[in-house]
Amino acid sequence: MPAATPLEVIQAQLAAYNAKDIDALLATYAADAEQFTLHGEQLAKGHEDMRVRFLTRFAEPDLHARLLSRTVMGNVVVDLELITRNFPEGMGTLEMLCVYEVADGLIQKVSFAMGEKRLG
């Protein structure tokens, strides 16, 4: 059976994120996948690091990622999302640019650029 396309992998990841299904989410990532800020620090490496990060986020009752645009070029998928979050100051949104690199049907690396936080 052929590996899922990069588009299918990223769509499955987004669906699992919005369902707050940690096992389905981690199943879209390679065991040694890495997460970074765009051009910056490493946020997580491997499933255990990612599990902690995602479960912390999943505790937010209003968490939701709405896809605004998606570009696919070969094994790279770039999503622009509007994330609804429960910030300490209250509910709000922020734009996030997610640059995914997919190989062998799994996310190998992702970098995030975060936009301005808006409350309300």
TIKOL-902538 format. One record per residue: x, y, z of N, C-alpha, C in turn. Coordinates in pm, whole numbers, padded with zeros to 5 digits, always signed. Atoms other than C-alpha are relative to their C-alpha. Layout:
BEGIN
XYZXYZXYZ...
This chain:
BEGIN
+00085-00119+00000+00000+00000+00000+00089+00125+00000-00086-00120+00006+00151+00338-00099-00022+00090+00120+00008-00095-00111+00225+00596+00167-00099+00111-00036+00093-00111+00021-00026+00876+00211+00076+00117-00063-00062-00118+00059+00041+01190+00010+00023+00105+00109-00020-00106-00098+00175+01496+00195-00131+00072+00035+00128-00066-00025-00168+01661+00156-00088-00084+00093+00081+00088-00085-00346+01358+00308+00053-00004+00144-00061+00005-00134-00101+01346+00600-00034+00126+00078+00024-00126-00070-00146+01714+00685-00149+00017+00030+00144-00008-00028-00525+01696+00653-00036-00091+00117+00025+00092-00113-00528+01394+00889+00051+00061+00130-00057-00066-00118-00306+01588+01132-00093+00109+00049+00090-00109-00037-00542+01888+01128-00129-00055+00062+00123+00061-00053-00849+01667+01183+00024-00057+00140-00032+00057-00131-00679+01487+01475+00020+00111+00103-00021-00115-00088-00574+01823+01626-00134+00055+00048+00129-00057-00035-00927+01958+01614-00087-00097+00080+00072+00102-00078-01064+01629+01755+00066-00022+00137-00080+00019-00122-00800+01651+02033+00031-00148+00023-00033+00143-00003-00707+01291+01948+00152-00015-00006-00146+00000-00008-00346+01268+02067+00062-00118-00075-00059+00115+00067-00284+00917+01933-00008+00013-00152+00013-00021+00145-00419+00996+01585+00094+00110-00047-00089-00110+00034-00221+01320+01586+00145-00048-00009-00138+00048+00001+00108+01155+01680+00025-00102-00110-00015+00098+00109+00044+00884+01418+00035+00066-00133-00036-00071+00124+00094+01153+01150+00145+00047+00001-00137-00045-00016+00443+01233+01283+00097-00118+00006-00108+00097-00017+00766+01034+01249+00037-00004+00148-00034+00016-00141+00886+00900+01585+00104+00101+00047-00105-00097-00036+01182+01142+01577-00023+00137-00064+00034-00128+00063+00999+01436+01417+00039+00115+00091-00041-00119-00074+01103+01785+01519-00095+00115-00028+00079-00122+00012+00904+02105+01582+00088+00118+00038-00081-00119-00020+01058+02450+01564-00086+00125-00010+00051-00130+00042+00971+02815+01569+00068+00025-00136-00056-00023+00133+01031+02938+01213+00136+00069+00014-00138-00050-00005+01409+02996+01176+00050+00016+00143-00038-00022-00138+01445+02953+01550+00014-00127+00081-00026+00104-00098+01446+02733+01855-00083-00127-00024+00072+00126+00005+01347+02369+01871-00102-00001+00113+00108+00005-00097+01012+02329+02048-00019-00141+00055+00020+00139-00041+00996+01949+02060+00074-00092-00096-00058+00104+00085+01170+01638+01930-00053-00134+00048+00051+00132-00032+01002+01300+01920-00141+00003+00059+00139+00011-00043+00660+01176+02021-00022+00040+00145+00022-00033-00142+00706+01215+02398-00003+00151+00023+00001-00146-00011+00797+01585+02373-00128+00059-00060+00120-00053+00067+00512+01645+02127-00126-00033+00078+00117+00039-00079+00263+01452+02343-00024+00103+00112+00013-00097-00110+00331+01688+02636-00049+00135-00053+00040-00130+00056+00301+02000+02418-00146-00001-00044+00137+00005+00051-00021+01888+02248-00102-00020+00111+00096+00023-00108-00190+01759+02565-00022+00126+00082+00015-00128-00068-00123+02094+02733-00096+00090-00078+00087-00082+00085-00288+02271+02440-00142-00057-00002+00132+00063+00007-00574+02018+02426-00083+00025+00125+00073-00032-00123-00669+02117+02783-00084+00128-00016+00075-00122+00025-00800+02445+02639-00136-00037-00062+00130+00046+00047-01178+02395+02595-00041+00053-00138+00043-00061+00127-01215+02626+02293+00102-00016-00112-00105+00017+00100-00905+02512+02103-00058-00048-00133+00043+00040+00134-00969+02495+01729+00090+00068-00102-00080-00055+00110-00761+02542+01415-00087+00005-00126+00077-00016+00124-00940+02684+01111+00098+00028-00113-00089-00014+00114-00757+02641+00783-00044+00118-00085+00029-00116+00085-00739+02972+00594+00052-00019-00141-00056+00028+00133-00513+02862+00308+00101-00112+00013-00097+00111+00003-00292+02571+00208+00070-00001-00134-00081+00013+00120-00009+02540-00041+00078-00130+00011-00074+00126+00004+00142+02206-00142+00102+00010-00113-00105+00003+00101+00476+02189-00323+00086-00122+00031-00075+00122-00024+00619+01839-00346-00031-00055+00138+00019+00057-00134+00673+01711+00009-00018+00107+00108+00018-00110-00096+00623+02055+00170-00145+00049-00008+00136-00054-00009+00279+02170+00288+00005+00119+00095+00003-00122-00080+00227+02524+00417-00146+00035+00026+00136-00036-00041-00092+02596+00611+00003+00135+00069+00028-00120-00078-00214+02935+00727-00127-00030+00076+00112+00037-00085-00446+02872+01020-00035+00115+00094+00046-00090-00105-00653+03083+01255-00033-00089+00120+00012+00085-00117-00619+02923+01598-00081+00072+00107+00076-00050-00114-00883+02982+01865+00061-00063+00124-00069+00046-00121-00719+02958+02207-00065+00058+00124+00037-00052-00131-00794+03005+02575+00128+00051+00065-00118-00064-00058-00522+03248+02682-00027+00032+00146+00022-00040-00140-00467+03343+03048-00090+00124+00011+00079-00124-00002-00627+03681+02963-00141-00020-00053+00133+00028+00055-00930+03517+02798+00009-00064-00138+00006+00064+00130-01043+03360+02473+00044+00097-00109-00046-00082+00110-00883+03485+02155+00047-00085-00115-00050+00070+00118-00723+03395+01825+00141+00048-00032-00126-00042+00060-00388+03405+01655+00017-00073-00131-00032+00064+00127-00277+03336+01302+00128-00078+00019-00120+00080-00007-00021+03062+01263+00032-00053-00140-00049+00056+00124+00185+02971+00960+00076-00127+00036-00059+00130-00032+00280+02602+00969+00064-00056-00127-00075+00052+00115+00549+02469+00733+00039-00144+00032-00019+00142-00026+00538+02088+00726+00088-00062-00108-00079+00080+00093+00797+01859+00567-00037-00146+00022+00050+00137-00008+00661+01511+00491+00090-00092-00082-00075+00103+00072+00858+01199+00394-00051-00136+00045+00045+00135-00030+00749+00836+00377-00134+00000+00074+00134-00003-00055+00393+00931+00472-00009+00053+00141+00001-00054-00135+00489+01104+00799+00063+00139+00004-00059-00132-00020+00565+01456+00916+00136-00019+00065-00136+00012-00052+00941+01478+00970+00040+00125+00079-00039-00127-00061+00974+01845+01060-00112+00101-00026+00097-00108+00018+00742+02140+01115+00054+00124+00070-00039-00129-00057+00815+02507+01176-00123+00088+00007+00116-00084-00023+00564+02754+01317+00041+00147+00009-00013-00145-00016+00543+03132+01274-00132+00048+00055+00123-00043-00067+00292+03291+01511-00025+00148-00025+00040-00139+00021+00103+03608+01434-00043+00065+00130+00042-00079-00115-00046+03865+01666-00118-00065+00072+00108+00052-00083-00265+03746+01952-00110+00106+00007+00115-00091-00009-00616+03899+01946-00098-00059+00101+00096+00045-00101-00848+03875+02245-00141+00037-00044+00139-00033+00029-01225+03866+02221-00069-00098-00086
